[in-house]
Amino acid sequence: MANFNTHFTVAATASALVSGTLLSMEVVTPEQGVVAFFIGTLGGLLPDVDSAHSKSIKVGFNVLSLLLTIMMIFVKSSTYSIVEMFIMATLVFSLIRYGFLEIFRKISKHRGMFHSIPVALIWGVGVAILMQFFFGLNSLVSWVYGFMTTFGYLVHLTLDEIYSVDLGNRRVKKSLGTALKFYKLKTNTDKIQTAIIYAALVGLFMMAPDTDLIVNALFSQEAWLNFKDVFLPYDGKWFFH
């Protein structure tokens, strides 16, 4: 599989391209585009949090903890006192950095169902729900952040599959097919985990923000025209506008 540096570099590059495109299409503001970039990059590290010795664990959970803590401070700054914000920030950071990390380590097996497409969707929908109902963002921005999470996650899984093919020795490694998968039914535990994951995904979609704004922003005729305007130089001049 790809190493940490490869996952980080490719996820960051891909996230920069997508968030930059969304910014050019005026789907997000510059500030939201920066956050989308960081979330997409973080999403590219998330699949390896199920590895007991992964560098992604420490980096990913540190970044996630810090990002959510900062967002919480900005959202609650007009409501909470300084002491209340300090206490809340400490609790949020500690809960995510240490509490969730230990949970993932205990309930997940590396390259198990945590490396799968439905789990990538769960992270995306979960982030969208969190952004709207906890941070008070509108459904458009919430789904953009959720989309970037899933996008980064899928970039990671795709890289793992690519690295499962050794072109030099012309062989396919045993890990092929263990990342980009929809289910795992080898054992009874696998079957139970798969059922729980799909049940959780359905439940999350039922609680998810409305999709009208994001669908209109990305798939309407106006969105397509905006994309055509920014896809190539509008004046025909390359790099000398």
C-alpha positions as CSV (number, residue, x, y, z in Angstrom):
1,M,0.0,0.0,0.0
2,A,1.0,3.6,-0.4
3,N,3.0,5.1,2.5
4,F,2.0,8.1,4.6
5,N,3.9,10.7,2.6
6,T,2.3,9.5,-0.7
7,H,-1.2,9.5,0.8
8,F,-0.7,13.0,2.3
9,T,0.8,14.5,-0.9
10,V,-1.8,13.1,-3.3
11,A,-4.7,13.9,-1.0
12,A,-3.5,17.4,-0.6
13,T,-3.0,17.9,-4.3
14,A,-6.3,16.4,-5.3
15,S,-8.1,18.4,-2.5
16,A,-6.5,21.6,-3.7
17,L,-7.7,21.0,-7.3
18,V,-11.3,20.3,-6.2
19,S,-11.5,23.1,-3.6
20,G,-10.0,25.5,-6.1
21,T,-12.6,24.4,-8.7
22,L,-15.4,25.0,-6.2
23,L,-14.0,28.4,-5.4
24,S,-13.7,29.3,-9.1
25,M,-17.3,28.2,-9.6
26,E,-18.3,30.5,-6.7
27,V,-19.8,27.5,-4.8
28,V,-17.7,28.5,-1.7
29,T,-16.0,31.6,-0.4
30,P,-12.2,31.8,-0.2
31,E,-12.4,31.0,3.6
32,Q,-14.6,28.0,3.0
33,G,-12.4,26.8,0.2
34,V,-9.4,26.7,2.5
35,V,-11.4,24.7,5.1
36,A,-12.6,22.4,2.3
37,F,-8.9,21.8,1.3
38,F,-7.9,20.9,4.8
39,I,-10.9,18.6,5.3
40,G,-10.2,16.8,2.0
41,T,-6.6,16.3,2.9
42,L,-7.6,15.0,6.3
43,G,-10.1,12.7,4.6
44,G,-7.1,11.2,2.7
45,L,-5.6,10.2,6.0
46,L,-8.7,8.8,7.7
47,P,-8.7,5.2,6.4
48,D,-5.5,4.4,8.2
49,V,-6.8,5.3,11.6
50,D,-7.6,1.6,12.0
51,S,-3.9,0.7,11.9
52,A,-2.4,0.3,15.3
53,H,1.0,1.7,14.3
54,S,0.0,4.2,11.6
55,K,1.5,7.6,11.4
56,S,-1.9,8.7,10.0
57,I,-3.5,8.1,13.4
58,K,-1.5,10.7,15.2
59,V,-1.4,13.3,12.4
60,G,-5.1,12.8,11.3
61,F,-6.6,12.9,14.8
62,N,-4.4,15.8,15.8
63,V,-5.5,17.8,12.8
64,L,-9.2,16.7,13.2
65,S,-9.2,17.6,16.9
66,L,-7.6,21.0,16.3
67,L,-9.8,21.9,13.4
68,L,-13.1,21.0,15.2
69,T,-11.9,22.8,18.3
70,I,-11.1,26.0,16.4
71,M,-14.4,25.9,14.6
72,M,-16.2,25.4,17.9
73,I,-14.5,28.4,19.4
74,F,-15.5,30.6,16.5
75,V,-19.1,29.4,16.5
76,K,-19.5,29.7,20.3
77,S,-17.5,32.9,20.9
78,S,-20.6,35.1,21.0
79,T,-22.4,32.7,23.4
80,Y,-19.8,31.4,25.8
81,S,-17.5,33.2,28.2
82,I,-13.7,32.8,27.8
83,V,-13.6,30.2,30.7
84,E,-16.5,28.3,29.2
85,M,-14.8,28.2,25.8
86,F,-11.6,27.0,27.3
87,I,-13.3,24.2,29.1
88,M,-15.3,23.2,26.0
89,A,-12.3,23.4,23.7
90,T,-10.3,21.2,26.1
91,L,-13.1,18.6,26.2
92,V,-13.7,18.6,22.5
93,F,-10.0,18.2,21.7
94,S,-9.4,15.5,24.3
95,L,-12.6,13.5,23.3
96,I,-11.7,13.4,19.7
97,R,-7.9,13.0,20.0
98,Y,-7.9,10.4,22.7
99,G,-11.4,9.0,23.1
100,F,-12.3,8.4,19.5
101,L,-8.8,7.2,18.6
102,E,-9.0,4.4,21.2
103,I,-12.5,3.4,20.1
104,F,-11.3,3.1,16.5
105,R,-8.3,1.0,17.5
106,K,-10.4,-1.4,19.4
107,I,-13.4,-1.9,17.1
108,S,-11.6,-1.9,13.7
109,K,-9.2,-4.2,11.9
110,H,-6.8,-2.8,9.4
111,R,-8.0,-3.3,5.8
112,G,-11.3,-4.5,7.2
113,M,-14.6,-2.8,6.4
114,F,-13.1,0.5,7.5
115,H,-11.3,0.4,4.2
116,S,-14.5,0.5,2.1
117,I,-16.7,2.8,0.0
118,P,-19.7,2.8,2.4
119,V,-17.5,3.9,5.3
120,A,-16.2,6.7,3.1
121,L,-19.8,7.8,2.6
122,I,-20.5,7.5,6.3
123,W,-17.7,9.9,7.1
124,G,-19.0,12.4,4.5
125,V,-22.6,12.3,5.6
126,G,-21.5,12.4,9.2
127,V,-19.4,15.5,8.6
128,A,-22.3,17.2,6.7
129,I,-24.6,16.5,9.7
130,L,-22.0,17.8,12.2
131,M,-21.4,21.0,10.2
132,Q,-25.1,21.9,10.0
133,F,-26.5,20.9,13.3
134,F,-23.5,21.6,15.6
135,F,-21.7,24.4,13.8
136,G,-24.8,26.0,12.3
137,L,-23.6,26.1,8.7
138,N,-26.1,26.1,5.8
139,S,-26.7,22.8,3.9
140,L,-24.6,23.9,0.9
141,V,-21.4,24.4,2.8
142,S,-22.1,21.4,5.1
143,W,-22.4,19.1,2.0
144,V,-19.3,20.6,0.5
145,Y,-17.3,19.7,3.6
146,G,-18.9,16.3,3.7
147,F,-18.2,15.7,0.0
148,M,-14.5,16.7,0.5
149,T,-14.2,14.2,3.4
150,T,-15.5,11.4,1.2
151,F,-13.5,12.5,-1.7
152,G,-10.2,12.5,0.3
153,Y,-11.2,9.1,1.7
154,L,-11.7,7.6,-1.7
155,V,-8.4,9.1,-3.0
156,H,-6.7,7.1,-0.2
157,L,-8.5,3.9,-1.0
158,T,-7.8,4.3,-4.7
159,L,-4.1,4.8,-4.0
160,D,-4.0,1.6,-1.9
161,E,-5.5,-0.3,-4.8
162,I,-3.0,1.2,-7.3
163,Y,-0.2,0.1,-5.0
164,S,-1.6,-3.4,-4.9
165,V,-0.4,-3.8,-8.5
166,D,3.4,-4.3,-8.9
167,L,4.1,-3.2,-12.5
168,G,7.8,-3.9,-12.2
169,N,7.5,-7.5,-11.3
170,R,4.2,-7.9,-13.2
171,R,2.3,-9.3,-10.3
172,V,-0.8,-8.5,-8.3
173,K,-0.4,-8.4,-4.5
174,K,-2.8,-10.1,-2.1
175,S,-4.0,-6.7,-0.9
176,L,-5.8,-6.0,-4.3
177,G,-9.5,-5.5,-3.7
178,T,-9.2,-4.9,0.1
179,A,-9.6,-1.1,-0.1
180,L,-12.2,-0.1,-2.7
181,K,-14.9,-2.5,-1.7
182,F,-18.6,-2.4,-0.9
183,Y,-18.8,-5.3,1.6
184,K,-16.8,-8.0,3.3
185,L,-18.6,-11.3,4.0
186,K,-15.7,-13.7,4.7
187,T,-16.6,-14.4,8.3
188,N,-19.7,-13.9,10.5
189,T,-18.0,-10.9,12.1
190,D,-17.5,-9.4,8.6
191,K,-21.2,-9.9,7.8
192,I,-22.3,-8.3,11.0
193,Q,-20.0,-5.3,10.5
194,T,-21.2,-4.9,6.9
195,A,-24.8,-4.9,8.0
196,I,-24.1,-2.4,10.8
197,I,-22.3,-0.1,8.4
198,Y,-25.1,-0.1,5.9
199,A,-27.7,0.4,8.6
200,A,-25.7,3.3,10.0
201,L,-25.4,4.8,6.5
202,V,-29.2,4.7,6.0
203,G,-29.8,6.2,9.4
204,L,-27.3,9.0,8.7
205,F,-28.9,9.8,5.3
206,M,-32.2,10.2,7.1
207,M,-30.7,12.8,9.4
208,A,-28.6,14.5,6.7
209,P,-29.1,18.1,5.6
210,D,-31.3,19.0,2.6
211,T,-29.5,18.4,-0.7
212,D,-31.3,21.0,-2.9
213,L,-28.7,23.7,-2.6
214,I,-25.7,21.4,-3.3
215,V,-27.4,19.7,-6.2
216,N,-28.3,23.1,-7.7
217,A,-24.8,24.5,-7.1
218,L,-23.1,21.6,-8.8
219,F,-25.5,20.2,-11.4
220,S,-27.7,23.0,-12.6
221,Q,-27.3,24.7,-16.0
222,E,-25.8,27.7,-14.3
223,A,-23.3,25.6,-12.5
224,W,-22.3,24.0,-15.8
225,L,-21.9,27.4,-17.4
226,N,-19.7,28.6,-14.5
227,F,-17.5,25.5,-14.9
228,K,-17.1,26.1,-18.6
229,D,-16.1,29.7,-17.9
230,V,-13.3,28.7,-15.5
231,F,-12.2,25.5,-17.2
232,L,-10.1,27.2,-19.9
233,P,-8.9,30.9,-20.1
234,Y,-11.9,32.9,-21.0
235,D,-9.9,35.3,-23.2
236,G,-7.8,32.6,-25.0
237,K,-4.6,33.8,-23.4
238,W,-2.6,31.3,-21.3
239,F,-0.8,32.8,-18.3
240,F,-0.7,36.3,-19.7
241,H,-4.0,37.9,-18.8
